[in-house]
């Protein structure tokens, strides 16, 4: 069976920490992981992506989580993601943003993980 870890928060300024987390996943037999940058990062640079992916045999994906609570902000930000290859998640307490995110094909996941939503 192939194991998959779906959401590993990482500080992209701490490559040593990232390597440790990838190594832990390898040791657990996890074959696929999704790294989610913290610190409000909205785009993963290609140089960083290649560096991380060359660290391991584990298949690595990236997830960007946008926390947006105003529909105007969502409409402005989503324009940057027309040719986006990573996983795009939107998290919001605003019902209008949630509904618009669910309708938008650029958004892969509408996240309800915020404790206030649950």
C-alpha positions as CSV (number, residue, x, y, z in Angstrom):
1,X,0.0,0.0,0.0
2,X,1.2,3.5,-0.8
3,X,0.9,5.9,2.0
4,X,0.2,9.6,1.5
5,X,0.7,12.5,4.0
6,X,-1.6,15.3,2.8
7,X,-0.5,18.4,4.7
8,X,2.9,19.0,6.2
9,X,3.4,22.6,7.2
10,X,7.0,23.8,6.5
11,X,9.0,27.0,6.9
12,X,10.6,27.4,3.5
13,X,13.4,29.5,5.1
14,X,14.5,26.4,7.1
15,X,15.7,23.8,4.6
16,X,17.1,21.6,7.4
17,X,13.7,21.3,9.0
18,X,12.2,20.4,5.6
19,X,14.8,17.7,5.1
20,X,14.0,16.2,8.5
21,X,10.3,16.1,7.8
22,X,10.9,14.4,4.4
23,X,13.2,11.9,6.1
24,X,10.6,11.1,8.7
25,X,8.1,10.4,6.0
26,X,10.6,8.2,4.1
27,X,11.3,6.2,7.3
28,X,7.5,5.7,7.8
29,X,7.2,4.3,4.3
30,X,5.2,7.3,3.0
31,X,5.7,7.6,-0.7
32,X,3.8,10.9,-1.4
33,X,3.7,14.1,0.6
34,X,2.2,17.5,0.3
35,X,4.3,20.4,1.7
36,X,2.4,23.5,2.7
37,X,4.5,26.6,3.2
38,X,3.8,28.7,6.2
39,X,4.4,32.5,6.6
40,X,1.9,33.5,4.0
41,X,3.9,32.2,1.0
42,X,1.6,32.3,-2.1
43,X,4.0,31.1,-4.9
44,X,6.7,28.4,-4.7
45,X,9.9,29.4,-6.7
46,X,11.1,26.8,-9.2
47,X,14.6,26.7,-7.7
48,X,13.3,25.9,-4.3
49,X,10.9,23.3,-5.8
50,X,13.7,21.5,-7.6
51,X,16.0,21.6,-4.5
52,X,13.3,20.0,-2.3
53,X,12.3,17.4,-4.9
54,X,15.9,16.4,-5.4
55,X,16.2,15.6,-1.6
56,X,14.3,12.4,-1.7
57,X,12.7,9.6,-3.6
58,X,9.4,10.6,-2.0
59,X,7.0,12.2,-4.5
60,X,6.6,15.8,-3.3
61,X,3.7,18.1,-4.1
62,X,3.1,21.6,-2.9
63,X,-0.1,23.2,-1.5
64,X,-0.7,26.9,-1.1
65,X,-3.4,27.8,1.4
66,X,-4.9,31.2,1.0
67,X,-6.7,32.6,4.0
68,X,-9.2,35.2,2.7
69,X,-12.2,36.7,4.3
70,X,-13.3,39.3,1.8
71,X,-14.7,38.5,-1.6
72,X,-12.9,41.5,-3.2
73,X,-9.6,40.1,-1.9
74,X,-10.4,36.6,-3.3
75,X,-11.3,38.0,-6.7
76,X,-8.0,40.0,-6.9
77,X,-5.8,37.2,-5.6
78,X,-7.2,34.4,-7.7
79,X,-6.1,36.1,-10.9
80,X,-2.5,35.1,-10.1
81,X,-3.4,31.4,-10.3
82,X,-4.6,30.9,-13.9
83,X,-1.7,28.6,-14.8
84,X,-0.9,27.3,-11.4
85,X,0.4,23.7,-11.1
86,X,0.4,23.3,-7.3
87,X,-2.6,22.5,-5.1
88,X,-4.5,25.7,-4.3
89,X,-6.6,25.7,-1.1
90,X,-8.8,28.5,0.1
91,X,-9.8,28.9,3.7
92,X,-12.3,31.5,4.8
93,X,-14.9,32.3,7.5
94,X,-16.8,34.2,4.9
95,X,-19.6,32.2,3.3
96,X,-19.5,34.3,0.1
97,X,-15.8,33.5,-0.3
98,X,-16.4,29.8,0.4
99,X,-19.1,29.6,-2.3
100,X,-17.1,31.6,-4.9
101,X,-14.1,29.3,-4.2
102,X,-16.1,26.2,-4.7
103,X,-17.3,27.5,-8.1
104,X,-13.8,28.5,-9.3
105,X,-11.9,25.8,-11.2
106,X,-8.5,27.3,-10.1
107,X,-9.3,26.3,-6.5
108,X,-8.6,22.6,-5.7
109,X,-9.7,22.6,-2.1
110,X,-12.1,24.7,0.0
111,X,-10.7,24.1,3.5
112,X,-12.8,24.2,6.6
113,X,-10.0,23.4,9.0
114,X,-10.2,26.6,10.9
115,X,-11.6,25.9,14.4
116,X,-14.1,28.8,14.0
117,X,-15.6,27.1,11.0
118,X,-15.8,23.6,12.5
